[in-house]
Amino acid sequence: MQQKGFHRKLAAILSADVASYSRLMQDDEAATVATLESYKQAFFDLIKQHRGRVVDSPGDNLLAEFASVVDAVQCAVAVQKEFHAHNAELPENRRMLFRIGVNLGDVIEEGERIYGDGVNIAARLESLAEPGGICVSKTAFDQIETKLPMGYEYLGEQPVKNIAKPVGAYRVVLESRITDGKVVRPRAQGLRQRMAVFGLVGALVIISGVALWQFFLSSPPKVVEKADPHKMAFPLPDKPSIAVLPFANMSDDKDFEYFSDGLTEEIINGLSKVDRVFVIARNSTFTYKGKPVKVQQVAEEMGVRYVLEGSIRKTGEKVRITTQLVDALNGHHIFSERYDRDFKDILAVQDEITMNILAALQVHLTTGELAQPLAKGTNNLEAYIKVLQAHQFSGKFNRESLAQARQYAQEAIALDPEYFAGYTALAGIILNETSIGANTLPREEALQQALALAQKALALNPSSYTHSMLGGVYISLQNLEPALLEAEQAVALSPNSPFAYFIMGSVLLFLEKPNDAIPMFQKSLRLSPIPISSAVLIRLSASYLMGGQREEAMGPIIRVLELWSDNLHGRAMLAALYANSARDSEARAQANYVLRIDPNFNVERYIKSLTTKNQMLIEHWTTGLHKAGLK
C-alpha cells in the first residue's frame, strides 16, 4: 500500500556540484560565494528555459528534475558552455567548474522534494564527471543517443553505493572534433533524415576524397607558419573557431569589390547560424582587407584555430571562386577548393562553400539545419547586389552616402518585395540618418517608418538579424519591453552574432541592469574584437559607470579612441571621466579635442542627444564636462 503523501514517478534528474569548492573557499571565501551565487542564478535561469524545476540547491550542490531527458541534457550542455565563457574572463585559479550527472529513473515525490535510487544514481554520475563535464546513465543515454548531435564515451559499468547492480555510464563529449574510438555517434532517425544525411555524407566523401588525393597523395600538405597558442589574444573556444578573411577581388572591374565583400559576409553569416562553431564577425576580419597579413597573425589576434582565405574573379558571365582553409595551430592547409560557375548561380555557391567548411571542421548539422539553406535570402541576383551596395554606402555614415544607400535599398525592395534584407537595410539607414540628424521626416515619424520596415523584414524572415534590427528600433523608440523580447530571440537564433549581444546589452543597460549588460557587451567584443560599432564600447563603459566601476569604465573609452580618434562621444566621455577622477590636465586636453571636432559643442545639447535617461549617468557626464571646461 502506497504511503500517504508519497507517490512514485519517472523523471530525468540533474545533479551538479562545484569541483575543488573547498580550495576556492579557502583561497577567497567572499569572492567564491559571490561567484557561486552568480553562477547558480544562471543555472536556475537555464533550468527554467529548458522546462525543468530546481528541487534543492544547498551550498555548491544543485538538484533539478525534468520531464524529458533531452531537456535535461540540453540544459546541462548549455550550462557548461555558458560557464566556460564566464570562466574565460576569470583568473585560472578562480574559475568555477561544475560537474553534472544526469539520470533517468524512478523517484519518490513528497511535496516539492524527491528521493530514491533515481536521485542517488544522478549524484554518483556527477562525481564521475570531469570538472566542466557531463556524465549520463545508460537509461538516459538510450533516450538521447539518436536525438542530440553530440558524441558519447562509454565509461563502463560503475558501482553505486546502496544500488544492487552497477550502472552503465557515458561521458558527454562537448568537443566537436572526436578521435577516441570509444565515442558513440548519434544515429540518424527516419527515412527523410537518413536520405538527407546520406546525401550530404556522400557528397562530402567525394569532396574529401578529391581533397585527399590532391593534397596528400599528389603532394605533401602545404604548410604555413604556425600560430602560438600562448600568444593568443583570447582563450581558444571549446569548439571549432574560425576567422573568414575578406575575399580578394581579382576581377578587372574594381567596382566589383562590393560583391567580393558580400560573398565574405554571406559565408560568415551562414557559419554564424551554427552554434557548434565560433565565428569572428566581419567587422573584425575586414580590418585585414587589402593588407598582406599572415594566417598566424590573424589566428593569434582573433583567438581562433582556423582561417579561411579566398578570392573571386568575374570574367563576362563566368565567375571563379577559390578558397583555402588553414589550421593555424599546425600550419597545414585543410583544403583548397575552386568553384567555376555561371555568375547567375553565384548565390547557390555561398551555401556550398559554407557546407564544405563545416564538413572540414567535422561539424554535423541537424536535420532542421540541413533542410534549409544557411544563407537564406533571394533568388533575384540584382536585388541581392542592390542590398550589398546599400550596405557599402550606409557604412560611410554621412548625409550623401546615406542618401545613396537609401536609393539602393529602395531599389532592392522594388526588385524583390519578398526579400527581407532590403527592408532591414532601409530600416538601418533610417536609424543612421536619425543619429546624425539627416532625416527628411520628423524624428518620431522616421522611427515609426523604421519600425514598420523592421517588422516587415521579420515577418519575411524571422532570423537573428531581423530580430536584432527590430530590437534596435524599439530601443530608439524607448520601448524596452518588446526590445528585450527581440534581443532574447536574436541571441537564441544566433549565438555567434555580436549584433544580437550588443542589442541585448543595450536593452539591459537602459533597463538599468548594468551588471547583466556588461557580459553581453563583452560577448559581443569577443565575437568581434574590432567592435561592430563604437556604441558597443561606449555602452560597456556606461554599464561600468552605472555599476559603480569608474576605473573599469575608462578602458572601453580609450579603446574607442584608439580605433576612431575623432569620435565625439568618446572624447566627451573621456573628458568627463578624467575630470571626475581629478585628472584635470588630461580632462582639459580631451575637452580641447572635443572643440576641435565640434567647435559649437554645447553640454546641455549633447546630454539631450544621449539615449540614456539614467540620472546618475547624466549627472556624471554633465558635471564632468563642465569641470573639463566645456560650456
C-alpha positions in Angstrom: 0.0 0.0 0.0 1.4 3.4 -1.0 2.2 5.6 1.9 0.1 8.7 2.3 1.7 11.9 0.9 4.2 9.9 -1.3 3.9 8.9 -4.9 6.4 7.5 -7.5 7.1 8.8 -10.9 9.7 8.5 -13.7 11.9 11.6 -14.0 15.1 12.9 -15.6 17.3 14.0 -12.7 20.2 16.5 -12.9 22.7 16.7 -10.1 25.6 19.2 -10.0 28.3 20.4 -7.7 31.4 22.6 -7.9 34.8 20.9 -8.3 37.5 22.0 -5.8 35.0 24.1 -3.9 36.9 23.8 -0.7 40.1 25.1 -2.2 38.2 28.1 -3.8 36.6 28.9 -0.4 40.0 28.6 1.4 41.6 30.9 -1.1 39.0 33.7 -1.1 35.7 33.0 0.7 33.9 36.2 -0.3 34.8 36.0 -4.0 33.8 32.4 -4.1 30.4 33.0 -2.6 29.8 35.9 -5.0 30.8 33.9 -8.0 28.8 30.9 -6.8 25.6 33.0 -6.4 26.1 34.4 -9.9 26.6 31.0 -11.5 23.7 29.4 -9.6 21.4 32.2 -10.8 22.5 31.5 -14.4 22.0 27.8 -13.7 18.4 28.4 -12.4 17.6 30.5 -15.5 18.8 27.8 -17.9 16.9 25.1 -16.0 13.7 27.2 -16.3 14.4 27.8 -20.0 14.7 24.0 -20.6 11.4 23.4 -18.8 13.0 22.0 -15.6 12.5 22.6 -11.9 15.1 23.3 -9.2 14.4 20.8 -6.4 17.2 21.9 -4.0 20.4 24.0 -4.1 22.3 23.8 -0.8 25.9 25.2 -0.8 27.6 24.3 -4.0 25.2 21.5 -4.9 22.1 21.6 -7.1 19.4 19.1 -7.8 16.8 19.6 -10.6 14.2 17.4 -12.3 12.9 17.4 -15.9 10.1 15.6 -17.6 12.4 14.9 -20.6 15.9 13.5 -20.7 16.6 15.6 -23.8 15.7 18.8 -22.0 17.9 17.8 -19.0 21.0 17.0 -21.2 20.5 20.1 -23.4 20.3 22.2 -20.2 23.5 20.6 -18.9 25.3 21.3 -22.2 24.0 24.9 -22.2 25.2 25.4 -18.6 28.7 24.1 -19.3 29.0 26.3 -22.4 27.8 29.3 -20.5 30.1 28.8 -17.6 33.1 28.1 -19.9 32.5 31.6 -21.4 32.3 33.2 -17.9 35.4 31.3 -16.7 37.4 32.5 -19.6 37.1 36.0 -18.1 38.4 34.9 -14.6 42.0 34.1 -13.5 42.7 30.4 -13.8 42.8 29.8 -10.0 39.4 31.5 -9.6 37.5 29.6 -12.3 34.4 27.7 -11.0 33.9 24.3 -12.8 30.7 22.3 -12.2 30.4 18.6 -12.6 27.0 17.4 -13.8 25.3 14.0 -13.7 22.0 13.1 -15.5 19.9 10.0 -14.9 16.5 8.8 -16.0 15.0 6.8 -13.1 12.2 6.2 -10.7 11.9 8.7 -7.8 9.6 9.2 -4.8 8.0 12.6 -4.7 6.8 14.2 -1.4 5.6 17.7 -1.9 8.4 19.6 -3.5 11.1 17.0 -2.6 12.2 13.9 -4.5 14.1 10.9 -3.2 15.2 7.4 -4.2 17.5 5.5 -6.4 17.0 7.8 -9.4 18.4 10.7 -7.3 21.3 8.6 -5.8 22.4 7.5 -9.3 22.4 11.0 -10.6 24.6 12.1 -7.7 27.0 9.2 -8.3 27.3 10.1 -12.0 28.0 13.7 -11.0 31.1 12.5 -9.1 32.3 10.6 -12.2 32.0 13.7 -14.4 35.2 15.7 -15.1 35.2 19.3 -13.9 33.3 21.2 -16.5 31.9 17.9 -17.9 28.7 15.9 -18.0 28.1 12.2 -17.3 24.8 10.4 -18.1 23.4 7.0 -17.1 22.7 4.2 -19.6 19.0 4.8 -19.2 19.5 8.5 -20.1 21.8 7.7 -23.0 19.2 5.3 -24.5 16.8 8.3 -24.7 19.2 10.9 -26.2 21.6 8.8 -28.4 19.6 9.4 -31.6 18.2 12.8 -30.6 21.1 15.0 -29.7 24.0 15.7 -32.1 26.9 15.0 -29.7 29.4 12.3 -29.0 29.3 9.9 -26.0 32.2 8.0 -24.5 31.3 4.8 -22.7 32.8 4.6 -19.2 31.7 1.1 -18.4 29.6 -0.3 -15.5 30.1 1.8 -12.4 29.3 0.6 -8.8 26.8 2.8 -7.0 26.5 2.9 -3.2 23.3 1.2 -2.0 22.4 0.2 -5.5 22.5 -3.6 -6.2 23.7 -3.5 -9.8 26.5 -1.4 -11.4 25.2 1.5 -13.5 26.3 2.0 -17.1 27.8 5.5 -17.6 28.6 7.7 -20.6 30.7 10.9 -20.8 29.0 13.5 -23.0 31.7 14.8 -25.4 31.2 18.6 -25.7 34.1 19.0 -28.2 33.1 18.9 -31.9 36.3 17.0 -33.1 36.3 13.5 -31.7 39.2 11.0 -32.3 38.6 8.5 -29.5 37.4 5.2 -30.9 35.1 4.6 -28.0 33.0 7.6 -28.8 29.5 6.7 -29.9 27.9 9.0 -32.5 24.1 9.6 -32.7 22.3 7.6 -35.4 20.0 9.4 -37.9 16.3 8.9 -37.5 13.6 8.4 -40.0 13.8 7.8 -43.8 13.9 11.5 -44.7 16.7 12.3 -42.2 18.7 9.3 -43.4 18.4 10.3 -47.0 19.4 13.9 -46.2 22.4 12.7 -44.1 23.5 10.0 -46.6 23.3 12.5 -49.4 25.4 15.0 -47.5 27.8 12.3 -46.4 28.1 11.0 -50.0 28.9 14.5 -51.3 31.4 15.0 -48.6 33.1 11.7 -49.2 33.6 12.7 -52.8 34.9 16.1 -51.8 37.1 14.7 -49.1 38.4 12.0 -51.5 39.4 14.5 -54.1 41.0 16.8 -51.5 42.9 13.9 -50.0 44.2 12.8 -53.5 45.2 16.3 -54.4 46.9 17.3 -51.1 48.2 14.2 -49.5 48.8 11.8 -52.4 49.8 14.1 -55.2 51.9 16.4 -53.0 52.8 17.0 -49.3 50.4 19.3 -47.4 51.1 23.0 -47.7 52.5 24.4 -44.5 52.3 28.0 -43.2 53.9 29.4 -40.1 52.2 28.0 -37.0 50.3 30.2 -34.6 51.4 30.1 -31.0 48.6 29.1 -28.5 50.4 31.1 -25.8 50.3 34.3 -27.9 46.5 34.2 -28.5 44.9 37.5 -27.6 41.9 35.5 -26.3 41.5 31.9 -25.0 40.6 29.4 -27.7 36.9 28.5 -27.6 36.0 24.9 -26.8 34.6 24.4 -30.3 36.0 24.9 -33.8 36.8 28.6 -34.2 37.3 30.4 -37.5 38.0 33.8 -39.0 36.9 34.3 -42.6 39.2 36.9 -44.3 37.7 39.3 -46.9 37.8 37.6 -50.3 40.2 39.3 -52.7 38.6 40.8 -55.8 40.7 39.6 -58.7 38.4 41.0 -61.4 39.4 43.7 -63.8 36.3 45.7 -62.6 37.4 47.2 -59.3 33.7 48.2 -58.7 33.1 44.5 -58.2 34.7 44.9 -54.7 31.3 45.2 -53.1 30.4 41.7 -54.4 33.6 40.1 -53.0 32.8 41.7 -49.7 29.2 40.5 -49.9 30.4 36.9 -50.6 32.6 37.0 -47.5 29.8 38.3 -45.3 27.3 35.7 -46.5 29.8 32.9 -45.6 30.3 34.4 -42.2 26.5 34.7 -41.7 26.0 31.1 -42.8 28.6 29.8 -40.4 27.2 32.0 -37.6 23.9 30.2 -37.7 25.5 27.0 -36.5 26.0 27.2 -32.7 28.7 24.4 -32.8 31.1 26.8 -34.5 32.7 30.0 -33.1 32.9 32.6 -35.8 34.6 36.0 -35.8 32.4 38.8 -37.1 33.0 40.7 -40.3 33.8 43.9 -38.6 37.0 42.4 -37.2 38.2 40.3 -40.1 37.6 43.2 -42.6 40.3 45.2 -40.8 42.7 42.9 -42.7 41.2 43.8 -46.1 43.9 44.7 -48.6 46.7 44.0 -46.2 49.4 41.4 -46.6 48.7 39.5 -43.3 49.8 36.0 -42.3 47.4 33.3 -41.2 49.5 33.1 -38.0 48.9 36.8 -37.2 45.1 36.5 -37.8 44.8 33.4 -35.6 46.7 35.0 -32.7 45.0 38.4 -32.9 41.5 37.0 -33.2 41.9 34.0 -30.9 40.9 31.3 -33.4 42.3 28.0 -34.7 41.1 28.1 -38.4 41.4 30.8 -41.0 39.7 30.9 -44.4 41.2 32.9 -47.3 39.6 33.3 -50.7 39.4 35.2 -54.0 36.8 35.9 -56.7 37.3 36.7 -60.3 34.5 37.6 -62.7 35.0 37.4 -66.5 32.0 38.1 -68.6 29.2 35.9 -67.2 31.6 33.4 -65.6 32.9 33.6 -62.1 35.8 31.7 -60.4 36.0 31.5 -56.6 38.9 29.9 -54.8 39.1 29.1 -51.1 41.8 27.9 -48.7 41.1 26.7 -45.1 44.1 26.6 -42.9 44.6 25.1 -39.4 46.8 27.8 -37.9 47.9 25.7 -34.9 49.7 23.1 -37.1 50.2 25.2 -40.2 48.5 22.8 -42.6 46.0 23.6 -45.3 42.9 21.5 -44.6 41.5 22.1 -48.1 41.9 24.3 -51.2 38.8 24.4 -53.4 38.0 26.1 -56.7 34.4 26.8 -57.9 33.8 27.7 -61.5 30.2 28.8 -62.0 27.9 31.0 -64.1 27.5 34.3 -62.4 23.7 33.8 -62.2 24.3 30.7 -60.0 26.5 32.6 -57.5 24.0 32.6 -54.7 24.0 28.8 -54.5 27.8 28.7 -54.3 27.7 30.6 -51.0 25.9 27.7 -49.3 28.2 25.2 -51.0 31.3 26.9 -49.6 29.8 27.1 -46.1 28.8 23.4 -46.1 32.3 22.4 -47.2 33.9 24.5 -44.3 31.5 22.8 -41.8 32.4 19.4 -43.2 36.1 20.1 -42.9 35.6 21.2 -39.3 33.7 17.9 -38.7 30.6 19.9 -37.6 27.5 17.7 -38.1 24.3 19.6 -39.0 20.9 18.7 -37.6 18.0 17.7 -39.8 16.5 21.2 -39.5 19.7 22.8 -40.5 20.1 20.5 -43.5 16.5 21.3 -44.6 17.2 25.0 -45.4 20.0 27.0 -47.0 22.4 28.5 -44.5 22.5 31.8 -46.4 18.7 32.3 -46.9 17.8 35.3 -49.0 16.6 35.9 -52.5 16.9 34.3 -55.9 16.9 37.7 -57.5 20.6 38.4 -58.1 20.0 42.1 -59.0 18.1 42.7 -55.7 21.0 41.0 -53.8 23.5 43.2 -55.4 21.5 46.3 -54.6 21.5 45.4 -50.9 25.3 44.9 -51.0 25.6 48.4 -52.5 23.3 49.8 -49.9 25.4 48.4 -47.1 28.6 49.7 -48.7 27.3 53.2 -48.7 25.5 53.2 -45.4 28.7 52.4 -43.6 30.3 55.7 -44.6 27.8 57.5 -42.2 27.4 60.9 -43.9 24.4 62.5 -45.5 25.4 62.0 -49.1 26.4 58.3 -48.6 23.2 57.6 -46.6 21.1 59.1 -49.4 22.8 56.8 -51.9 22.3 53.8 -49.6 18.6 54.7 -49.2 18.2 54.7 -53.0 19.8 51.2 -53.4 17.7 49.7 -50.6 14.5 51.1 -52.1 15.5 49.6 -55.5 16.2 46.2 -53.9 12.7 46.2 -52.3 11.2 47.1 -55.7 13.1 44.3 -57.4 12.1 41.7 -54.8 9.4 42.8 -52.4 9.8 39.4 -50.6 13.5 39.9 -49.9 13.9 40.7 -46.2 17.3 42.2 -46.5 16.0 45.2 -48.5 13.8 46.1 -45.6 16.4 45.7 -42.9 18.9 47.7 -44.9 16.4 50.6 -45.2 15.5 50.4 -41.5 19.1 50.6 -40.6 19.7 53.5 -42.9 16.9 55.4 -41.2 18.4 54.8 -37.8 21.7 56.1 -39.0 20.1 59.2 -40.5 18.3 59.8 -37.2 21.6 59.6 -35.2 23.2 62.4 -37.3 20.0 64.4 -37.8 19.8 63.7 -41.5 16.1 62.6 -41.7 13.8 64.4 -44.0 10.9 63.5 -41.7 10.4 64.4 -38.1 12.4 62.1 -35.8 9.4 60.2 -34.4 7.8 59.8 -37.8 11.1 58.5 -39.2 11.4 56.0 -36.4 7.9 54.7 -37.0 8.8 54.2 -40.6 11.9 52.2 -39.5 9.7 50.2 -37.1 7.3 49.2 -40.0 10.2 48.2 -42.2 11.9 46.1 -39.4 8.5 44.4 -38.7 8.1 43.6 -42.4 11.6 42.1 -42.6 10.9 39.9 -39.5 7.7 38.6 -41.0 9.5 37.6 -44.2 12.5 36.0 -42.4 12.5 35.6 -38.6 16.2 35.4 -38.2 18.7 36.7 -35.6 19.5 39.7 -37.7 15.8 40.8 -38.2 15.1 40.3 -34.5 18.1 42.4 -33.7 17.2 45.2 -36.1 13.7 45.3 -34.7 15.1 45.4 -31.2 17.4 48.3 -32.2 14.4 50.3 -33.5 12.5 49.6 -30.2 15.5 50.9 -28.2 15.4 54.1 -30.3 11.7 54.5 -29.5 12.5 53.9 -25.8 10.1 50.9 -25.9 12.3 48.5 -23.9 10.0 45.5 -23.1 9.5 44.5 -26.7 13.2 45.3 -27.3 14.1 42.8 -24.7 12.0 40.1 -26.3 13.5 40.7 -29.7 17.1 40.6 -28.2 16.4 37.3 -26.5 15.1 35.8 -29.8 18.2 37.2 -31.6 20.7 35.6 -29.2 18.8 32.3 -29.2 18.8 32.1 -33.0 22.5 33.1 -33.5 24.8 32.6 -30.6 27.6 33.9 -32.8 26.1 37.3 -33.6 27.9 40.3 -32.0 24.9 42.4 -33.1 22.5 40.3 -31.1 24.6 40.6 -28.0 25.0 44.3 -28.5 21.3 44.8 -28.7 20.8 42.6 -25.6 23.4 44.5 -23.7 21.9 47.8 -24.7 18.4 46.8 -23.6 19.7 45.7 -20.2 21.7 48.9 -19.8 18.6 51.1 -20.5 16.6 48.9 -18.1 19.3 49.9 -15.5 20.7 46.4 -15.1 24.4 47.2 -15.7 25.8 44.0 -14.2 23.7 42.0 -16.6 24.6 44.2 -19.5 28.4 44.0 -19.1 28.8 40.3 -20.1 26.6 40.9 -23.1 28.8 43.7 -24.4 31.9 41.5 -23.5 30.5 38.6 -25.6 29.9 41.0 -28.5 33.5 42.1 -28.3 34.8 38.5 -28.1 32.9 37.6 -31.3 34.1 40.9 -32.9 37.3 42.1 -31.3 37.1 45.1 -33.6 33.6 46.1 -32.4 30.6 46.4 -34.8 30.2 50.0 -33.6 31.8 52.4 -31.2 28.5 52.2 -29.4 29.4 48.7 -28.1 32.4 50.2 -26.2 30.6 53.4 -25.2 27.7 51.5 -23.7 30.0 49.0 -22.0 31.7 52.0 -20.4 28.4 53.4 -19.3 27.5 50.0 -17.8 30.6 50.0 -15.7 29.8 53.6 -14.6 26.3 52.7 -13.6 27.5 49.7 -11.7 30.0 51.9 -9.7 33.1 50.7 -11.5 34.7 54.0 -12.6 38.2 52.7 -13.2 36.9 49.9 -15.4 34.8 52.5 -17.4 38.0 54.1 -18.8 39.3 51.1 -20.7 36.5 50.8 -23.3 36.5 54.6 -24.0 40.3 54.6 -24.5 39.8 51.7 -26.9 37.1 53.7 -28.8 39.7 56.5 -29.4 42.4 54.0 -30.5 40.0 52.9 -33.2 38.3 56.2 -34.0 40.4 59.1 -32.9 37.7 61.7 -33.9 34.8 60.0 -32.2 33.0 62.9 -30.4 31.2 60.7 -27.9 34.5 59.0 -26.9 36.3 62.3 -26.4 33.5 63.9 -24.4 33.1 60.8 -22.2 36.8 60.5 -21.5 36.9 64.2 -20.6 34.1 63.7 -18.1 35.8 60.5 -16.7 39.2 62.3 -16.2 37.5 65.4 -14.7 35.5 63.3 -12.2 38.7 61.5 -11.3 40.6 64.8 -10.5 42.9 64.3 -13.6 42.4 67.9 -14.6 45.1 68.4 -17.2 44.1 65.3 -19.0 40.4 66.3 -18.8 41.2 69.7 -20.4 43.2 68.1 -23.2 40.2 65.9 -24.1 37.9 68.9 -23.9 40.1 70.8 -26.3 39.9 67.8 -28.7 36.1 67.9 -28.4 36.1 71.5 -29.5 38.3 70.7 -32.5 35.8 68.1 -33.6 32.8 70.3 -32.9 33.6 74.0 -32.3 29.9 74.6 -31.4 29.8 71.8 -28.8 27.2 72.5 -26.0 27.0 70.4 -22.9 23.2 70.7 -22.5 22.5 69.9 -26.2 24.9 67.0 -26.0 23.3 65.4 -22.9 19.9 65.7 -24.5 21.1 63.8 -27.6 22.1 60.7 -25.4 19.7 57.7 -25.4 20.1 57.0 -21.7 17.7 58.7 -19.2 19.6 57.4 -16.1 20.0 60.3 -13.8 23.3 59.1 -12.3 24.9 58.9 -15.7 23.5 62.2 -16.8 24.8 63.9 -13.6 28.2 62.3 -14.0 28.6 63.4 -17.6 27.1 66.9 -17.1 29.3 67.6 -14.0 32.4 66.1 -15.6 32.1 68.0 -18.9 31.7 71.3 -17.1 34.7 70.5 -14.8 36.7 69.8 -18.0 35.9 73.4 -19.2 33.1 72.8 -21.7 30.1 75.0 -21.7 
